[in-house]
């Protein structure tokens, strides 16, 4: 069995991994292994389906995206 060492891992990633491992009652190594297995055995994304979903998101968000002028007006009004 191979050994993997991860250097310079951000603290928040390690903390989240430790939290997730604790919730699943696994060691940190076992949890990392499960995550890697899931990521590497998942079927590759279907490009056509991804494109379809991206277009759906674009259409759904078109109604809420403000124009530059509307955005500037909201900033001038002090709106977040």
N, CA, C and O atoms as a GROMACS GRO file, in nm:
protein
  320
    1UNK      N    1   0.084  -0.117   0.000
    1UNK     CA    2   0.000   0.000   0.000
    1UNK      C    3   0.089   0.123   0.000
    1UNK      O    4   0.192   0.126   0.067
    2UNK      N    5   0.049   0.224  -0.074
    2UNK     CA    6   0.128   0.347  -0.089
    2UNK      C    7   0.103   0.442   0.027
    2UNK      O    8   0.004   0.431   0.100
    3UNK      N    9   0.196   0.535   0.044
    3UNK     CA   10   0.184   0.639   0.144
    3UNK      C   11   0.178   0.773   0.073
    3UNK      O   12   0.251   0.797  -0.024
    4UNK      N   13   0.091   0.860   0.120
    4UNK     CA   14   0.075   0.994   0.062
    4UNK      C   15   0.098   1.097   0.171
    4UNK      O   16   0.039   1.089   0.278
    5UNK      N   17   0.184   1.192   0.143
    5UNK     CA   18   0.210   1.303   0.234
    5UNK      C   19   0.164   1.431   0.166
    5UNK      O   20   0.200   1.457   0.051
    6UNK      N   21   0.085   1.510   0.237
    6UNK     CA   22   0.037   1.636   0.182
    6UNK      C   23   0.103   1.749   0.261
    6UNK      O   24   0.083   1.762   0.382
    7UNK      N   25   0.181   1.829   0.190
    7UNK     CA   26   0.251   1.940   0.254
    7UNK      C   27   0.176   2.070   0.229
    7UNK      O   28   0.104   2.083   0.130
    8UNK      N   29   0.194   2.164   0.319
    8UNK     CA   30   0.137   2.298   0.306
    8UNK      C   31  -0.014   2.297   0.293
    8UNK      O   32  -0.071   2.376   0.217
    9UNK      N   33  -0.080   2.209   0.365
    9UNK     CA   34  -0.225   2.202   0.366
    9UNK      C   35  -0.279   2.318   0.449
    9UNK      O   36  -0.236   2.337   0.563
   10UNK      N   37  -0.371   2.394   0.393
   10UNK     CA   38  -0.429   2.506   0.467
   10UNK      C   39  -0.492   2.456   0.597
   10UNK      O   40  -0.550   2.347   0.603
   11UNK      N   41  -0.480   2.537   0.700
   11UNK     CA   42  -0.533   2.501   0.831
   11UNK      C   43  -0.683   2.474   0.826
   11UNK      O   44  -0.731   2.381   0.893
   12UNK      N   45  -0.758   2.553   0.750
   12UNK     CA   46  -0.904   2.535   0.746
   12UNK      C   47  -0.940   2.401   0.682
   12UNK      O   48  -1.039   2.339   0.720
   13UNK      N   49  -0.861   2.357   0.584
   13UNK     CA   50  -0.889   2.227   0.521
   13UNK      C   51  -0.867   2.115   0.622
   13UNK      O   52  -0.948   2.024   0.634
   14UNK      N   53  -0.756   2.123   0.694
   14UNK     CA   54  -0.727   2.020   0.794
   14UNK      C   55  -0.833   2.019   0.904
   14UNK      O   56  -0.877   1.913   0.948
   15UNK      N   57  -0.874   2.138   0.947
   15UNK     CA   58  -0.976   2.147   1.052
   15UNK      C   59  -1.108   2.087   1.003
   15UNK      O   60  -1.175   2.015   1.077
   16UNK      N   61  -1.144   2.117   0.880
   16UNK     CA   62  -1.270   2.063   0.825
   16UNK      C   63  -1.261   1.912   0.807
   16UNK      O   64  -1.358   1.840   0.832
   17UNK      N   65  -1.145   1.862   0.765
   17UNK     CA   66  -1.124   1.718   0.751
   17UNK      C   67  -1.133   1.650   0.887
   17UNK      O   68  -1.195   1.544   0.900
   18UNK      N   69  -1.071   1.710   0.987
   18UNK     CA   70  -1.075   1.654   1.123
   18UNK      C   71  -1.219   1.651   1.175
   18UNK      O   72  -1.261   1.554   1.237
   19UNK      N   73  -1.294   1.760   1.150
   19UNK     CA   74  -1.434   1.768   1.194
   19UNK      C   75  -1.518   1.660   1.123
   19UNK      O   76  -1.597   1.590   1.187
   20UNK      N   77  -1.499   1.648   0.994
   20UNK     CA   78  -1.574   1.549   0.917
   20UNK      C   79  -1.540   1.406   0.961
   20UNK      O   80  -1.629   1.321   0.971
   21UNK      N   81  -1.413   1.381   0.988
   21UNK     CA   82  -1.370   1.248   1.034
   21UNK      C   83  -1.436   1.216   1.168
   21UNK      O   84  -1.481   1.104   1.191
   22UNK      N   85  -1.439   1.314   1.256
   22UNK     CA   86  -1.500   1.293   1.387
   22UNK      C   87  -1.649   1.262   1.373
   22UNK      O   88  -1.700   1.174   1.442
   23UNK      N   89  -1.718   1.335   1.285
   23UNK     CA   90  -1.862   1.311   1.263
   23UNK      C   91  -1.888   1.170   1.209
   23UNK      O   92  -1.989   1.108   1.241
   24UNK      N   93  -1.795   1.122   1.127
   24UNK     CA   94  -1.812   0.990   1.066
   24UNK      C   95  -1.748   0.878   1.150
   24UNK      O   96  -1.753   0.761   1.113
   25UNK      N   97  -1.689   0.917   1.263
   25UNK     CA   98  -1.621   0.823   1.352
   25UNK      C   99  -1.511   0.746   1.280
   25UNK      O  100  -1.499   0.624   1.290
   26UNK      N  101  -1.430   0.825   1.207
   26UNK     CA  102  -1.316   0.769   1.136
   26UNK      C  103  -1.190   0.846   1.177
   26UNK      O  104  -1.198   0.955   1.234
   27UNK      N  105  -1.078   0.787   1.147
   27UNK     CA  106  -0.953   0.861   1.163
   27UNK      C  107  -0.945   0.962   1.049
   27UNK      O  108  -1.017   0.953   0.950
   28UNK      N  109  -0.856   1.057   1.065
   28UNK     CA  110  -0.838   1.157   0.960
   28UNK      C  111  -0.789   1.090   0.832
   28UNK      O  112  -0.832   1.126   0.722
   29UNK      N  113  -0.700   0.995   0.845
   29UNK     CA  114  -0.649   0.922   0.728
   29UNK      C  115  -0.761   0.845   0.659
   29UNK      O  116  -0.770   0.846   0.536
   30UNK      N  117  -0.845   0.778   0.736
   30UNK     CA  118  -0.956   0.703   0.678
   30UNK      C  119  -1.054   0.796   0.608
   30UNK      O  120  -1.105   0.764   0.500
   31UNK      N  121  -1.081   0.911   0.667
   31UNK     CA  122  -1.174   1.006   0.605
   31UNK      C  123  -1.116   1.062   0.476
   31UNK      O  124  -1.187   1.074   0.376
   32UNK      N  125  -0.988   1.095   0.476
   32UNK     CA  126  -0.924   1.144   0.354
   32UNK      C  127  -0.928   1.037   0.245
   32UNK      O  128  -0.949   1.068   0.128
   33UNK      N  129  -0.908   0.912   0.284
   33UNK     CA  130  -0.914   0.802   0.188
   33UNK      C  131  -1.053   0.789   0.127
   33UNK      O  132  -1.066   0.770   0.006
   34UNK      N  133  -1.156   0.800   0.210
   34UNK     CA  134  -1.294   0.792   0.161
   34UNK      C  135  -1.322   0.905   0.063
   34UNK      O  136  -1.382   0.882  -0.042
   35UNK      N  137  -1.280   1.026   0.097
   35UNK     CA  138  -1.302   1.141   0.010
   35UNK      C  139  -1.233   1.120  -0.124
   35UNK      O  140  -1.291   1.146  -0.229
   36UNK      N  141  -1.109   1.074  -0.120
   36UNK     CA  142  -1.036   1.049  -0.245
   36UNK      C  143  -1.102   0.939  -0.327
   36UNK      O  144  -1.115   0.952  -0.449
   37UNK      N  145  -1.144   0.832  -0.261
   37UNK     CA  146  -1.212   0.724  -0.333
   37UNK      C  147  -1.339   0.774  -0.401
   37UNK      O  148  -1.363   0.742  -0.518
   38UNK      N  149  -1.419   0.852  -0.330
   38UNK     CA  150  -1.542   0.905  -0.387
   38UNK      C  151  -1.513   0.995  -0.507
   38UNK      O  152  -1.581   0.987  -0.609
   39UNK      N  153  -1.413   1.080  -0.493
   39UNK     CA  154  -1.380   1.173  -0.601
   39UNK      C  155  -1.327   1.100  -0.724
   39UNK      O  156  -1.356   1.138  -0.837
   40UNK      N  157  -1.249   0.995  -0.701
   40UNK     CA  158  -1.185   0.927  -0.812
   40UNK      C  159  -1.270   0.818  -0.876
   40UNK      O  160  -1.240   0.774  -0.987
   41UNK      N  161  -1.375   0.775  -0.808
   41UNK     CA  162  -1.462   0.673  -0.867
   41UNK      C  163  -1.591   0.732  -0.921
   41UNK      O  164  -1.670   0.661  -0.983
   42UNK      N  165  -1.612   0.860  -0.900
   42UNK     CA  166  -1.733   0.924  -0.954
   42UNK      C  167  -1.722   0.928  -1.106
   42UNK      O  168  -1.613   0.948  -1.161
   43UNK      N  169  -1.833   0.909  -1.174
   43UNK     CA  170  -1.827   0.915  -1.320
   43UNK      C  171  -1.790   1.055  -1.366
   43UNK      O  172  -1.826   1.154  -1.301
   44UNK      N  173  -1.718   1.065  -1.476
   44UNK     CA  174  -1.682   1.199  -1.525
   44UNK      C  175  -1.806   1.276  -1.564
   44UNK      O  176  -1.905   1.217  -1.609
   45UNK      N  177  -1.804   1.407  -1.548
   45UNK     CA  178  -1.922   1.486  -1.580
   45UNK      C  179  -1.954   1.479  -1.730
   45UNK      O  180  -1.864   1.475  -1.814
   46UNK      N  181  -2.080   1.478  -1.760
   46UNK     CA  182  -2.126   1.478  -1.898
   46UNK      C  183  -2.127   1.623  -1.945
   46UNK      O  184  -2.199   1.707  -1.891
   47UNK      N  185  -2.046   1.653  -2.046
   47UNK     CA  186  -2.032   1.791  -2.093
   47UNK      C  187  -2.164   1.851  -2.136
   47UNK      O  188  -2.192   1.968  -2.107
   48UNK      N  189  -2.245   1.774  -2.204
   48UNK     CA  190  -2.373   1.826  -2.252
   48UNK      C  191  -2.464   1.860  -2.134
   48UNK      O  192  -2.533   1.962  -2.136
   49UNK      N  193  -2.464   1.776  -2.032
   49UNK     CA  194  -2.547   1.802  -1.914
   49UNK      C  195  -2.497   1.924  -1.838
   49UNK      O  196  -2.576   2.005  -1.792
   50UNK      N  197  -2.365   1.938  -1.826
   50UNK     CA  198  -2.309   2.056  -1.759
   50UNK      C  199  -2.346   2.183  -1.833
   50UNK      O  200  -2.381   2.283  -1.770
   51UNK      N  201  -2.338   2.180  -1.965
   51UNK     CA  202  -2.373   2.296  -2.045
   51UNK      C  203  -2.521   2.330  -2.029
   51UNK      O  204  -2.558   2.447  -2.016
   52UNK      N  205  -2.605   2.227  -2.028
   52UNK     CA  206  -2.749   2.248  -2.010
   52UNK      C  207  -2.777   2.314  -1.876
   52UNK      O  208  -2.855   2.409  -1.868
   53UNK      N  209  -2.713   2.264  -1.770
   53UNK     CA  210  -2.735   2.320  -1.637
   53UNK      C  211  -2.681   2.462  -1.626
   53UNK      O  212  -2.742   2.547  -1.560
   54UNK      N  213  -2.567   2.489  -1.691
   54UNK     CA  214  -2.511   2.625  -1.690
   54UNK      C  215  -2.607   2.722  -1.757
   54UNK      O  216  -2.628   2.833  -1.709
   55UNK      N  217  -2.665   2.680  -1.868
   55UNK     CA  218  -2.761   2.766  -1.938
   55UNK      C  219  -2.886   2.790  -1.853
   55UNK      O  220  -2.940   2.900  -1.852
   56UNK      N  221  -2.931   2.687  -1.782
   56UNK     CA  222  -3.046   2.702  -1.694
   56UNK      C  223  -3.016   2.802  -1.582
   56UNK      O  224  -3.100   2.885  -1.549
   57UNK      N  225  -2.897   2.792  -1.524
   57UNK     CA  226  -2.857   2.886  -1.418
   57UNK      C  227  -2.849   3.028  -1.472
   57UNK      O  228  -2.891   3.122  -1.406
   58UNK      N  229  -2.795   3.042  -1.593
   58UNK     CA  230  -2.783   3.174  -1.652
   58UNK      C  231  -2.922   3.235  -1.674
   58UNK      O  232  -2.944   3.353  -1.645
   59UNK      N  233  -3.013   3.155  -1.727
   59UNK     CA  234  -3.149   3.205  -1.750
   59UNK      C  235  -3.219   3.240  -1.619
   59UNK      O  236  -3.288   3.342  -1.610
   60UNK      N  237  -3.200   3.156  -1.518
   60UNK     CA  238  -3.265   3.181  -1.389
   60UNK      C  239  -3.210   3.305  -1.321
   60UNK      O  240  -3.283   3.376  -1.252
   61UNK      N  241  -3.082   3.332  -1.340
   61UNK     CA  242  -3.021   3.446  -1.272
   61UNK      C  243  -3.032   3.575  -1.352
   61UNK      O  244  -3.003   3.682  -1.300
   62UNK      N  245  -3.071   3.566  -1.477
   62UNK     CA  246  -3.079   3.686  -1.560
   62UNK      C  247  -3.174   3.789  -1.502
   62UNK      O  248  -3.151   3.910  -1.516
   63UNK      N  249  -3.278   3.744  -1.436
   63UNK     CA  250  -3.376   3.837  -1.380
   63UNK      C  251  -3.324   3.910  -1.256
   63UNK      O  252  -3.376   4.015  -1.221
   64UNK      N  253  -3.224   3.857  -1.191
   64UNK     CA  254  -3.176   3.919  -1.067
   64UNK      C  255  -3.042   3.989  -1.083
   64UNK      O  256  -2.997   4.056  -0.990
   65UNK      N  257  -2.979   3.974  -1.196
   65UNK     CA  258  -2.852   4.042  -1.218
   65UNK      C  259  -2.879   4.187  -1.254
   65UNK      O  260  -2.951   4.215  -1.349
   66UNK      N  261  -2.821   4.278  -1.178
   66UNK     CA  262  -2.844   4.420  -1.199
   66UNK      C  263  -2.750   4.472  -1.309
   66UNK      O  264  -2.638   4.424  -1.324
   67UNK      N  265  -2.797   4.568  -1.383
   67UNK     CA  266  -2.712   4.636  -1.481
   67UNK      C  267  -2.610   4.720  -1.405
   67UNK      O  268  -2.622   4.740  -1.284
   68UNK      N  269  -2.512   4.767  -1.476
   68UNK     CA  270  -2.410   4.850  -1.413
   68UNK      C  271  -2.473   4.976  -1.353
   68UNK      O  272  -2.438   5.019  -1.243
   69UNK      N  273  -2.566   5.034  -1.429
   69UNK     CA  274  -2.632   5.155  -1.381
   69UNK      C  275  -2.714   5.127  -1.254
   69UNK      O  276  -2.710   5.205  -1.159
   70UNK      N  277  -2.786   5.017  -1.255
   70UNK     CA  278  -2.867   4.981  -1.138
   70UNK      C  279  -2.777   4.953  -1.019
   70UNK      O  280  -2.809   4.991  -0.906
   71UNK      N  281  -2.665   4.888  -1.043
   71UNK     CA  282  -2.570   4.859  -0.936
   71UNK      C  283  -2.516   4.989  -0.876
   71UNK      O  284  -2.509   5.003  -0.754
   72UNK      N  285  -2.478   5.083  -0.962
   72UNK     CA  286  -2.426   5.211  -0.915
   72UNK      C  287  -2.531   5.286  -0.834
   72UNK      O  288  -2.500   5.349  -0.733
   73UNK      N  289  -2.655   5.280  -0.878
   73UNK     CA  290  -2.766   5.345  -0.806
   73UNK      C  291  -2.782   5.283  -0.667
   73UNK      O  292  -2.802   5.354  -0.569
   74UNK      N  293  -2.774   5.150  -0.659
   74UNK     CA  294  -2.788   5.082  -0.529
   74UNK      C  295  -2.674   5.121  -0.436
   74UNK      O  296  -2.695   5.141  -0.317
   75UNK      N  297  -2.552   5.132  -0.490
   75UNK     CA  298  -2.438   5.172  -0.409
   75UNK      C  299  -2.459   5.313  -0.358
   75UNK      O  300  -2.433   5.342  -0.242
   76UNK      N  301  -2.505   5.402  -0.445
   76UNK     CA  302  -2.529   5.541  -0.406
   76UNK      C  303  -2.635   5.551  -0.298
   76UNK      O  304  -2.629   5.639  -0.212
   77UNK      N  305  -2.732   5.459  -0.301
   77UNK     CA  306  -2.838   5.458  -0.200
   77UNK      C  307  -2.792   5.393  -0.070
   77UNK      O  308  -2.864   5.394   0.029
   78UNK      N  309  -2.672   5.336  -0.071
   78UNK     CA  310  -2.620   5.270   0.048
   78UNK      C  311  -2.669   5.130   0.068
   78UNK      O  312  -2.658   5.075   0.177
   79UNK      N  313  -2.724   5.072  -0.037
   79UNK     CA  314  -2.774   4.934  -0.025
   79UNK      C  315  -2.658   4.836  -0.033
   79UNK      O  316  -2.564   4.855  -0.111
   80UNK      N  317  -2.664   4.732   0.046
   80UNK     CA  318  -2.556   4.632   0.044
   80UNK      C  319  -2.561   4.548  -0.082
   80UNK      O  320  -2.478   4.459  -0.100
   0.00000   0.00000   0.00000
